[in-house]
Amino acid sequence: MNWLFWKNKTENQSREKSVGFLKNIFSGNVFQDKRFQKQIPLIIVIILMMFFYIDNHYVCEKQLEEIARLEKQLIDREYQYLTISSLLIQASQQSKVYDKIKKNNLELSPLTAPAVEISE
């Protein structure tokens, strides 16, 4: 029977300690405890690391947004390049060039003889 009394007594003491600890936290007495004062540098380091982690997360988010914007801009430029390239190919066809020469009344005519290769 003593054993049950001892068990209840230790449980009550542990509850009182936990209630006392919470009471010390909420009242601010925990800051006067020597064990807590020894851990202040560690707590400061942990808090600084948390700030750096959060800041790094936001910087990464901004960089990902910038990458997405630049990728979209690159795709738009590729489409512009393809459009301009196809227009240039169409405009440089021999029949189109000949029509423009006639339209502007230039004294040019297409070659009637094939091109000659000069070799040494």
MARDREN-353051 format. One line per 4 residues: number of its first residue (from 1); their letters; for each residue x negated, y, z of N, C-alpha, C, O. Coordinates in nm, 3 decimals, padded with zeros to 5 digits. Each point is the difference from the previous one (the first is absolute). Layout:
N
NUM> a> X/Y/Z/X/Y/Z/X/Y/Z/X/Y/Z  ...
REM end
This chain:
120
1> mnwl> -00.081/-00.120/00.000/00.081/00.120/00.000/-00.086/00.126/00.000/00.039/00.102/-00.057  -00.154/-00.111/00.121/-00.092/00.113/00.000/-00.041/00.040/-00.141/-00.019/00.117/-00.032  00.008/-00.218/-00.049/-00.045/00.025/-00.137/00.100/00.088/-00.076/-00.041/00.091/-00.071  00.170/-00.117/00.085/00.103/00.080/-00.065/-00.003/00.143/00.052/00.017/00.095/-00.077
5> fwkn> -00.038/-00.080/00.206/-00.008/00.135/00.056/-00.122/00.073/-00.056/00.007/00.118/-00.033  -00.119/-00.190/00.022/-00.123/00.060/-00.054/00.021/00.042/-00.145/-00.044/00.107/-00.041  00.111/-00.193/-00.038/00.026/00.030/-00.142/00.087/00.125/-00.011/-00.031/00.088/-00.081  00.137/-00.078/00.157/00.087/00.116/-00.004/-00.074/00.126/00.044/00.021/00.108/-00.055
9> kten> -00.109/-00.124/00.154/-00.076/00.114/00.049/-00.093/00.052/-00.109/-00.011/00.122/-00.016  -00.058/-00.210/-00.058/-00.091/00.045/-00.107/00.078/00.062/-00.116/-00.045/00.098/-00.059  00.162/-00.154/00.027/00.081/00.059/-00.106/00.046/00.139/00.038/-00.001/00.092/-00.082  00.043/-00.076/00.208/00.043/00.132/00.045/-00.116/00.099/-00.003/00.018/00.115/-00.038
13> qsre> -00.136/-00.161/00.079/-00.117/00.090/-00.002/-00.034/00.040/-00.143/-00.034/00.116/-00.024  00.041/-00.211/-00.071/-00.032/00.034/-00.138/00.104/00.096/-00.058/-00.035/00.090/-00.077  00.163/-00.108/00.114/00.103/00.093/-00.045/-00.025/00.139/00.058/00.014/00.101/-00.069  -00.050/-00.098/00.196/-00.027/00.129/00.064/-00.120/00.068/-00.064/-00.002/00.122/-00.017
17> ksvg> -00.099/-00.202/-00.019/-00.118/00.057/-00.066/00.036/00.057/-00.137/-00.043/00.109/-00.037  00.125/-00.185/-00.040/00.037/00.049/-00.132/00.090/00.123/00.011/-00.013/00.093/-00.079  00.103/-00.092/00.174/00.085/00.117/00.021/-00.086/00.117/00.046/00.021/00.114/-00.041  -00.119/-00.144/00.129/-00.091/00.104/00.047/-00.085/00.055/-00.113/-00.027/00.120/-00.006
21> flkn> -00.016/-00.208/-00.085/-00.081/00.044/-00.114/00.082/00.091/-00.091/-00.048/00.105/-00.043  00.171/-00.145/00.013/00.087/00.084/-00.084/00.029/00.133/00.070/00.006/00.105/-00.064  00.011/-00.112/00.194/00.026/00.122/00.076/-00.122/00.093/-00.008/00.015/00.121/-00.012  -00.134/-00.179/00.020/-00.123/00.080/-00.012/-00.013/00.062/-00.140/-00.046/00.114/-00.013
25> ifsg> 00.085/-00.188/-00.089/-00.009/00.053/-00.136/00.094/00.118/-00.017/-00.039/00.106/-00.051  00.164/-00.125/00.093/00.098/00.107/-00.020/-00.024/00.120/00.091/00.037/00.113/-00.035  -00.097/-00.135/00.150/-00.027/00.113/00.090/-00.131/00.069/-00.035/-00.023/00.112/00.045  -00.062/-00.177/-00.125/-00.127/00.062/-00.038/-00.113/-00.036/00.093/-00.112/00.049/-00.019
29> nvfq> 00.136/-00.133/00.119/-00.105/-00.039/00.094/-00.102/-00.094/-00.063/-00.110/-00.016/00.054  00.144/-00.045/-00.166/-00.092/-00.092/-00.066/-00.125/00.073/-00.048/-00.107/-00.061/-00.011  00.118/00.190/-00.017/-00.115/00.077/-00.046/-00.103/00.021/00.110/-00.115/00.033/-00.029  00.153/-00.050/00.152/-00.093/00.017/00.112/-00.070/-00.131/00.035/-00.094/00.001/00.080
33> dkrf> 00.136/-00.111/-00.138/-00.060/-00.131/00.028/-00.138/-00.008/-00.064/-00.018/00.042/-00.115  -00.080/-00.095/00.187/-00.138/-00.009/-00.048/-00.011/-00.093/-00.120/-00.079/00.025/-00.091  00.158/-00.133/00.090/-00.004/-00.093/-00.114/00.045/00.070/-00.127/-00.058/-00.022/-00.107  00.159/00.104/00.117/00.047/00.073/-00.117/-00.102/00.103/-00.045/-00.023/00.016/-00.120
37> qkqi> -00.038/00.053/00.212/-00.096/00.104/-00.034/-00.123/-00.057/-00.069/-00.062/00.068/-00.082  00.025/-00.194/00.113/-00.111/-00.065/-00.068/00.034/-00.031/-00.146/-00.089/-00.008/-00.084  00.217/-00.010/00.054/00.043/-00.038/-00.135/00.034/00.119/-00.090/00.037/-00.020/-00.115  -00.049/00.141/00.165/00.037/00.119/-00.078/-00.080/00.010/-00.131/00.060/00.029/-00.103
41> plii> -00.193/-00.050/00.102/-00.071/00.006/-00.129/00.051/-00.102/-00.101/00.012/00.031/-00.119  00.020/-00.152/00.165/00.053/-00.101/-00.090/00.136/00.043/-00.055/00.028/-00.019/-00.118  00.055/00.075/00.202/00.133/00.045/-00.044/-00.015/00.112/-00.103/00.074/00.004/-00.098  -00.168/00.086/00.120/-00.023/00.110/-00.096/-00.047/-00.055/-00.133/00.045/00.046/-00.105
45> viil> -00.136/-00.144/00.107/-00.049/-00.061/-00.124/00.114/-00.068/-00.074/00.011/00.013/-00.122  00.073/-00.085/00.194/00.113/-00.069/-00.063/00.096/00.101/-00.063/00.048/-00.021/-00.111  -00.021/00.130/00.181/00.091/00.102/-00.054/-00.061/00.064/-00.125/00.071/00.022/-00.098  -00.201/00.007/00.100/-00.066/00.057/-00.118/00.005/-00.097/-00.118/00.023/00.041/-00.114
49> mmff> -00.045/-00.169/00.142/00.007/-00.099/-00.107/00.141/-00.008/-00.058/00.016/-00.018/-00.121  00.085/00.032/00.205/00.138/00.000/-00.050/00.025/00.120/-00.090/00.064/-00.014/-00.104  -00.114/00.132/00.142/00.016/00.118/-00.085/-00.070/-00.019/-00.134/00.056/00.034/-00.105  -00.179/-00.088/00.106/-00.071/-00.023/-00.125/00.072/-00.103/-00.086/00.004/00.014/-00.122
53> yidn> 00.052/-00.116/00.183/00.073/-00.101/-00.074/00.124/00.061/-00.068/00.025/-00.026/-00.117  00.049/00.105/00.190/00.120/00.063/-00.055/-00.038/00.097/-00.112/00.065/00.003/-00.104  -00.171/00.077/00.126/-00.046/00.094/-00.102/-00.046/-00.075/-00.125/00.031/00.042/-00.112  -00.103/-00.151/00.131/-00.047/-00.079/-00.114/00.119/-00.057/-00.077/-00.004/-00.007/-00.123
57> hyvc> 00.107/-00.033/00.193/00.120/-00.053/-00.067/00.064/00.107/-00.089/00.037/-00.028/-00.114  -00.024/00.149/00.166/00.060/00.108/-00.079/-00.087/00.037/-00.120/00.052/00.028/-00.108  -00.183/-00.028/00.126/-00.090/00.031/-00.112/00.013/-00.107/-00.107/00.003/00.032/-00.119  00.005/-00.158/00.159/00.017/-00.109/-00.098/00.133/00.014/-00.074/00.006/-00.024/-00.121
61> ekql> 00.099/00.060/00.192/00.131/00.020/-00.065/-00.009/00.109/-00.106/00.052/-00.015/-00.111  -00.118/00.126/00.145/-00.014/00.110/-00.096/-00.081/-00.045/-00.121/00.033/00.036/-00.113  -00.139/-00.113/00.135/-00.082/-00.046/-00.111/00.078/-00.096/-00.089/-00.016/00.003/-00.122  00.098/-00.089/00.180/00.081/-00.091/-00.080/00.102/00.077/-00.084/00.025/-00.035/-00.116
65> eeia> 00.034/00.141/00.174/00.092/00.083/-00.078/-00.074/00.068/-00.116/00.054/00.009/-00.110  -00.174/00.038/00.135/-00.080/00.065/-00.105/-00.036/-00.100/-00.110/00.004/00.034/-00.118  -00.038/-00.155/00.156/-00.033/-00.103/-00.098/00.122/-00.031/-00.086/-00.011/-00.013/-00.122  00.128/00.001/00.184/00.122/-00.027/-00.076/00.031/00.114/-00.096/00.041/-00.023/-00.113
69> rlek> -00.060/00.148/00.159/00.025/00.115/-00.087/-00.096/00.001/-00.118/00.040/00.027/-00.113  -00.167/-00.056/00.139/-00.100/00.000/-00.108/00.023/-00.114/-00.098/-00.023/00.016/-00.120  00.068/-00.133/00.170/00.031/-00.110/-00.090/00.117/00.036/-00.092/-00.002/-00.033/-00.119  00.102/00.099/00.173/00.114/00.042/-00.082/-00.046/00.102/-00.105/00.042/-00.006/-00.115
73> qlid> -00.128/00.098/00.156/-00.052/00.100/-00.092/-00.085/-00.067/-00.110/00.005/00.041/-00.116  -00.081/-00.142/00.153/-00.082/-00.073/-00.098/00.088/-00.069/-00.103/-00.029/00.002/-00.120  00.138/-00.065/00.166/00.091/-00.067/-00.094/00.063/00.102/-00.094/00.013/-00.026/-00.120  00.027/00.143/00.172/00.056/00.105/-00.086/-00.102/00.045/-00.105/00.036/00.020/-00.116
77> reyq> -00.162/-00.005/00.156/-00.104/00.042/-00.095/-00.025/-00.108/-00.105/-00.026/00.032/-00.116  00.034/-00.158/00.156/-00.017/-00.107/-00.099/00.111/00.004/-00.105/-00.025/-00.018/-00.119  00.149/00.044/00.163/00.110/00.010/-00.095/-00.018/00.122/-00.091/00.028/-00.009/-00.120  -00.075/00.119/00.174/-00.028/00.118/-00.083/-00.107/-00.032/-00.103/00.012/00.037/-00.116
81> ylti> -00.117/-00.107/00.159/-00.108/-00.037/-00.093/00.054/-00.086/-00.113/-00.032/00.023/-00.116  00.113/-00.122/00.150/00.055/-00.089/-00.104/00.089/00.077/-00.097/-00.004/-00.024/-00.121  00.083/00.116/00.173/00.088/00.080/-00.086/-00.081/00.088/-00.095/00.026/00.002/-00.121  -00.124/00.069/00.174/-00.082/00.088/-00.082/-00.082/-00.081/-00.100/-00.016/00.042/-00.115
85> ssll> -00.034/-00.156/00.156/-00.078/-00.085/-00.089/00.086/-00.050/-00.116/-00.046/00.000/-00.115  00.167/-00.042/00.141/00.086/-00.047/-00.109/00.038/00.115/-00.093/00.009/-00.020/-00.121  00.014/00.141/00.177/00.030/00.115/-00.086/-00.119/00.034/-00.088/00.017/00.036/-00.117  -00.137/-00.045/00.171/-00.121/00.029/-00.077/-00.019/-00.102/-00.111/-00.037/00.036/-00.112
89> iqas> 00.060/-00.162/00.142/-00.014/-00.104/-00.103/00.101/00.022/-00.112/-00.032/-00.016/-00.118  00.153/00.052/00.155/00.102/00.027/-00.103/-00.038/00.122/-00.083/00.018/00.000/-00.122  -00.070/00.104/00.186/-00.035/00.122/-00.073/-00.123/-00.018/-00.088/-00.018/00.075/-00.096  -00.067/-00.171/00.128/-00.122/-00.017/-00.078/00.014/-00.104/-00.111/-00.099/-00.035/-00.064
93> qqsk> 00.218/-00.014/00.039/00.020/-00.092/-00.111/-00.022/00.075/-00.132/00.028/00.120/-00.010  -00.078/-00.191/-00.088/-00.036/00.065/-00.127/00.120/00.068/-00.065/-00.014/00.109/-00.054  00.128/-00.171/00.058/00.117/00.061/-00.063/00.042/00.128/00.073/00.040/00.097/-00.064  -00.050/-00.096/00.196/00.036/00.120/00.076/-00.099/00.113/-00.030/00.039/00.116/-00.016
97> vydk> -00.167/-00.151/00.010/-00.102/00.101/-00.029/00.023/00.058/-00.140/-00.009/00.121/-00.020  00.040/-00.207/-00.079/00.023/00.046/-00.135/00.122/00.093/-00.007/-00.002/00.100/-00.071  00.109/-00.133/00.146/00.118/00.087/00.005/-00.033/00.136/00.060/00.050/00.102/-00.047  -00.134/-00.098/00.149/-00.039/00.127/00.060/-00.086/00.083/-00.095/00.010/00.123/-00.003
101> ikkn> -00.094/-00.190/-00.074/-00.084/00.072/-00.098/00.088/00.065/-00.107/-00.021/00.115/-00.037  00.119/-00.189/-00.012/00.091/00.055/-00.100/00.082/00.114/00.058/00.023/00.101/-00.067  00.020/-00.117/00.189/00.083/00.101/00.065/-00.076/00.131/00.016/00.060/00.107/-00.014  -00.188/-00.113/00.043/-00.081/00.121/00.021/-00.068/00.049/-00.128/-00.078/00.096/00.006
105> nlel> 00.105/-00.158/-00.120/-00.055/00.039/-00.131/-00.153/00.007/00.000/-00.059/00.098/-00.045  -00.003/-00.201/00.096/-00.146/-00.008/-00.002/-00.046/-00.069/-00.128/00.075/-00.078/-00.059  -00.197/00.107/00.017/-00.055/-00.053/-00.125/-00.071/-00.133/00.024/-00.108/-00.023/-00.055  00.165/-00.062/00.131/-00.061/-00.129/00.030/00.083/-00.110/-00.064/00.121/00.011/-00.016
109> splt> -00.191/-00.119/-00.021/00.070/-00.116/-00.057/-00.061/-00.126/00.059/-00.116/00.000/00.042  00.192/-00.107/-00.040/-00.053/-00.124/00.056/-00.104/-00.062/-00.092/00.000/00.029/-00.120  -00.089/-00.111/00.171/-00.103/-00.066/-00.077/00.064/-00.101/-00.096/00.092/-00.073/00.036  -00.142/00.072/-00.156/00.050/-00.100/-00.096/-00.099/-00.112/-00.015/00.037/-00.112/-00.036
113> apav> -00.165/00.140/00.064/-00.104/-00.104/-00.008/-00.027/-00.053/00.141/00.012/00.074/00.097  -00.048/-00.201/-00.086/-00.031/-00.052/00.133/-00.129/00.063/00.056/-00.083/00.051/-00.075  00.070/-00.056/00.201/-00.119/00.055/00.064/-00.121/-00.086/-00.033/00.011/-00.121/-00.015  -00.127/00.187/00.004/-00.125/-00.070/-00.036/-00.088/-00.003/00.122/-00.017/00.100/00.070
117> eise> -00.040/-00.217/-00.043/-00.090/-00.014/00.112/-00.143/00.022/-00.047/-00.043/-00.061/-00.099  -00.030/00.145/00.167/-00.138/00.030/-00.034/-00.089/-00.085/00.088/00.010/00.004/00.123  -00.098/-00.080/-00.185/-00.091/-00.084/00.077/-00.143/00.035/-00.037/-00.024/00.054/-00.109  -00.067/-00.082/00.194/-00.141/00.034/-00.025/-00.073/-00.111/-00.069/-00.120/00.012/-00.028
REM end
